């Protein structure tokens, strides 16, 4: 979106140094110091160049490791449900959904905080990052479901949102016109990590148990990500005296925003069930825990390709954004109804994992463009991005309690969803279908057919 680039230049001309998260995407590279340069000096190149790619690489690593971990919770879900301490609880999934759900729900708050206190972004990163590491250490000593929810769930989620949005803010400064591509690359990082995490976690849980596994993960994350933090340096100088521009909330009167919001909320309610329950579903059909982990890996591989593909396509002016989002959700819904609900063999579940991973995950790579589609004003576009996160966060948090209520008591060999998972499959597929059906309304009313560029 050229509108993003235009806005940034406008803000620089007015000496507004405050960072607007929604103006930029992620960028894989470790940026060089640019914020200390006197105003008037040339800024590091945006949408390319050594600094921009360095920042995107760092963001990619953080996304892959620290976001990829909670997204691999399905393996923990399967393990916890089989050990005496937790096997009688139907709400084990709350641990994983709280950790990831908080990151979405807190988006508007953190975006406002980062804009207001942009000069303290590096401090926020240094505060949030160790909280994530410590949460895993604390969870390794938990012996109750409540303890795991509080540590592996709530504490990890709070630490993640504290460091993640400042990183996103810095990354956004380096990627403007090519934001869709950058978002696709960064979002694909967690999918790439998902090709390794499930196998590694499943093997470690089986051999050493969850306390040792969680401690090993904490040490590994500390070693792999800590040394990269000093490279996260802003591109745009931040003034300590100029207050951030007020957010333009007029996009709330734009029907396109509410169509995207409704679609996004429905997507959030149904999206998380497959990754949560595929390992358990595989076991219920007589497969091994290793095969369950492999299914998550296949889903993650497809997620990488899907998010990069949809991110790239969202940058193309001739492809309507509602079409991309609607296609993503429609195919995902059909896959859930059929390839998941009717599956009883590994090949069919593998096909489902690939289809759902590609099309389902592709939707999230469109968020950056959804924000700029409803407003060309940078702060408003980022505010819209934050509110879209809330919609998915509500669905994410609700997935845990809902799944506990939807899960059946017994297995029905050969039955739809093997009986126990039937209601989960139907609910997930229906939510994704609603998400897809809402979006064509934008075509009918001639809304959102073109993106501001």
N, C-alpha and C positions, 0 to 999 in steps of 0.2 A: 503494500500500500504506500503509494507515493504520499498520501496524506500524512502518514507518520513521519516521513522524512521532512516534509514541508514544515510540520509542526515543530520539530526539533530545531530546525534552523531558525524558526520564528522565536522560539524560546531563548535561543542563544543571543539573538539580536537584542532581546529585551533584558539580557543579563539574568534570566531566570535559570538558575543552575540546578533547581530541584529536579530530581529524577522522576520520570513518569514511567512506571513499570509497563504500562500497556503499550508503550511506544516501541518496545523492542522485544525481540525474541531471544532465544538462547544463542550462544555462540561457543563452538568448541575451540578454545585456545586460552593460553595463559597470558592475559594482557600485560603490557608494560605500563609503567607509571605514566599516566597522562593527566591526572587531576591536578598535579602541582604546577603545571605549565601556566604561565600568566595568561589572563584572558586576552584574546586577540591572536594568540599563537594558533597554528593549525592543530586541529584535533587528530588523533589517530584515525585512520581510514575506517569507515563503517561498511558493513556488508562484505567484508573481505580484508585482506591484509594480515600481517603477522599477529598483531595484537588481538584482532577480532577472532581469529581462529584459535588463538591460545585460550581466550576466555571460553569459547564454546567447548573446547576440549576439557577444560576444568569442570565446566557445568555438566558435560556429558558423564564424567567420572562420578561426580556427586549424585547425579540422577541415577546412574546405573547401580551404584552400591547402596546409597542410603535410601533411595526410593524403591530400588529393586528388592530390597530385603522385605519390607512389609507386603509387597505384591506377591511374594512367594510364600505367604502365610498358609496356603493350602496344604503344604507339607507338614507344617506344625499342627494344623487342624487335624489331619489324619493321625499324627502321632499322639497328640494329647487325648484324642477320643479313645485311644486303646490302652492308656496306662491307668492304673487304679486311682490315682489322685483326681483325675478329671473325667473319666469315662462315662460317668452318670449324668453329666451336664449336657443339655441341648444347646447351650449358649456359648460354647467355646469360640464360635466364629466372631463374637463380639470383640475379642482381643484384636484381631486383624482389622475389622471394620472401623474400630475406634481409631487405631493408629493412622490409617489412611484417610478416614472421614474428617478428622480434625484439620488436616492439611487443606481440604477443600472449604470447609465451613469458615475457617479463620481467614480466608483470602481477603475479603473486603477490609477487615480490621488491619491485617498486616500490610496491605497495600497502602492504606492511609498512614500507618505508622512509618513505613519506609519513605513515603513521599515527604512527610513532615520532618523526619529526622534522618534525612539522606546522608548527612555527614557522619552518622554513626553506624552505617551499614556494616563495616568491617567488625565493629564491636558486637553487633548482633550475631554475625557469623561465628565469632569466637565464643559467644555465650550459648548459642543453640547447638552447635556441633558437639561439644562435650556432653550436653544433656542427653543427646541421642546415644552416645557411647555408654554413659553411665546407666541409662535406662536398661540397656541389655545386661549390664553387670548386675544390677539390682534384680532384674527378672530371673536371673539364674538362681537366685536364692528363694524365689517364690514357691510356695507349696500349696496355694489355694488359687482358685479361678479368679477371685477378686484381686489377689496380688498380681497375677499376670495381666489382668485388665489395666490395673493402675500403672504398671511399669512398662511392659512390652507394648501396651496399648496407649494409655493416656500420656505418660511421660515421654515416650518416644515421639508421639505425634506433636506434643508441645515443642520439643527440641527441634523437630524437623521444620515446623512453620517459622521458628525464630531465625534459622539460618537460610532457609530456602528462598524466601521472597527477597531478601537483600541480594542474594546471588542472581536471582532472576532479573532484578532491577539493573544490576551491573551488566549482565548479558544483553539486556534489551537495548542498552545504549550502543552496542556494537552492531546490532542487526536490526535494520529498519525496513528497507524496501524488500529484502529477501527473508522477511520474518517467517513466512510459512515454511520455507525450507529449513530454517534454523530450528523452529519448533519441532518440525518433523524429526530432525536429527536428534535433538535432545530427548524428545519423548521416546524415541526408539532405544535410548540407552537402557532404560529399565527392562525393555524386552530382551535386549542383548544379554543383560545380566541374568535374565530368567532362563537362559539356556544353560547356565552353570549353577546358579543358586539351588534349584530344586534337587539336583543330583547330590551336590555337596552337602546340603542340609540333611537330606534323607539318609545319606550314608553316615554322617556324623551322629544323627539322632539314634540310628539303629545300633551303632557301635558304642557310643559314649553317653547317650542320654541328653536331655535338654539342658541341664546346668552347664556341662562342659561345652556343649555346642554354642550356647549363647555367649559364654565367655570367650570362646575362640573367635566368634564373629565380631565381638566388640574389639578385640585386639587387632583383628585383620582390618576392620574399617578405620581404626585409629591410624594404623601404619600407612594405609593406602590413600587416605584422603587428607589427613592432617598436614603433610608437607605441601599440599597444593594451595592451601588457604592464602598464603602471602601473595600469590599471583593474581588474586581477585581484586583488581584495581579499576575504579571507574574510568570511563572515557571522558565524561563531561564534568568539568569543575563544578563543585558545589559551594555556593556562597553561604556563609554562616549568618549573614545579616538579612538576606532577602527571603521573605516568606514564600512558601509554595503557592502557586496559582490555585484559585478555588476551582473545584470540580464542577463541570457543567453537567447537571443531572437531567437535562432536557431529553436525553435519549430514553428516559422512562416513559415518555409519551409516544415513542416510536413503536408501532405494532410489531415490527420485526424483532425487536428485543424480547417481547413477551412470547412470540412464537419460538424463538430459540430457547428461552428460559423454560417453557413448558416441555419442549422436546428434550432438553437437557435434564430436567427433573425426572421425566419418565425413563430416560436412559440410565440415570444414576440408580434408580430403584431396581432395575433389572440386570445391570451390567456385571455386577460383582459375583453373582452366584456361580457361574461356570468355573471361574478360577478358584473359588472357595471350595467347591465340592467335587471337582473332577477327580482328584486322587481318591476320595472316599467312594465316589460312584464307581470307579474302576475296581476298587477292592470289593465292593458289593457284588460285582459281576465276576468275581473269582480271579481277578488279576492281582499281580504282586504290587507292593508299595513302590518298587523300582519302576514298574510300568506307569504307575500313577504320576511319579515324578517326571517321567519321559513325556507324558501328555502335557504337563505344564511347560516343559521345555519347548515342545513343538508349538504351543500357543505363543510362547515368548518370541520364538523365531519369526512366526507370522506377524506378530505385533510390530517387530522392527520394520519389516517390509511394508506393512500397512500404514504405519504412522509416517514413514518417509514418503511413501507414495501419495497419501492424502495431503500431507503438508506441501509437497511440490505442486500437486494439482490445485490446491487452494490459492496459489500464487498466479494461476492462469486466469486472465480477465474474462475469457469467453466461457468459463465453466462456472455456472451459478453455484454459490455456496449451499443453498438449500438442497440442490440436487445431490451434491456430494454427501451431505449429512444424511439425507433421506435414504440414499442407496446404502450407506453404511449400516444404518439401523434396520432396514428392511431385510437385507440378506442375513444379518446377524439373528434377527427374529426367526426367520425361516430355518436357519441352522439349529437354533435351540429347540424349536418344536419337533424337528425331524431327526437330525443327525445326533442330537443329544438324547432326547426323550425315548427314541426307538433303539438306541445303541445298546448292544450287549457284548460286543467284541472289540478288541483293541484296534483293528484297522478302521472301524467306523468312528470310534472315539478319536482316533488320530486325525481323521479327515475333519471331524467337527472342530478339533482344537486349531487346525490350520485355518479353516474358514472363519471361525469366530475371532481368532486372534488377529487376522488381517483386517476384516471389516469392522469388527467391534472397536478395536483400539484406534483405528483410523479416525474415528469421530473426535477423539480428544485432541488430535493434531490440528483441528479446525478452530479451536477456541480463540486463538489469537486473531484470526480473520473475522470471527463472529463479532469480536469487540469493535474492530474498525468498521465493520459493515453497518453497525447501528449508530456510529458517531465518528466523524473525522477529527474531532477534538481529542488530543492525546490523553488528557486526564480522564475524560469521559469514557474513552475507549478502554482504558485500563480498569476503570470502575466497573464497566460492563463485564469485562473479563473476570473480575473478582466475584461479581454476583452470579455468573455462570458456574463458577467453582462451588458456590454455596448450594446450588441446585444439585450438583453431583454429590456434594458432601452430605446433604440430607439423605439422599438415597443410599450412600455408603454406610452411614451410621444406622440407618433403618434396616439394612440388609441382615445384620446380626440377629436382632430380636425377631425380625420377620422369618428368617430361616429356621429359628428355633420353634416358631409356631407352625411353620409349614411342613417341617419334616415329619414323615410318618413314623410309626413305631416298628413295624415289621417289614421284611423284604418279601417281594413277590417275584420270584425268579421268572424271567421272560416277560414280565409285565411292563407297562409303560413307566419309565423312570424307576424301574425295579420296585414299584410300589412306594417305597419310602421317600423317593425324591420326585415323585410325580407332580405334587403341588408346587414344588420349587421350580421345576422345569416350566410348567404352565405359567406361573407368575412371571418368571424371567422373560419368557418369550412374549407374553402379552405386553409387558412394560416396554420392551424394545419395539414392538409393533406400534404402540401408541406414539412413541418418539418419532417413528418414521412417518406416521399418518399426519401428524401435526404440521410437518414442514411443507407439504404441498400447498397449504393455505397461503403461504407466501407467494407462490406462483399465481394462484387464483386472484389475489389482490394486487398482483404486480409489485410485491414487496421483496426486496432483497435479491432481485434478479441481477443487479450489478453491485459490485463492491467499489467503494471509494478508492481511488488509486491516484 
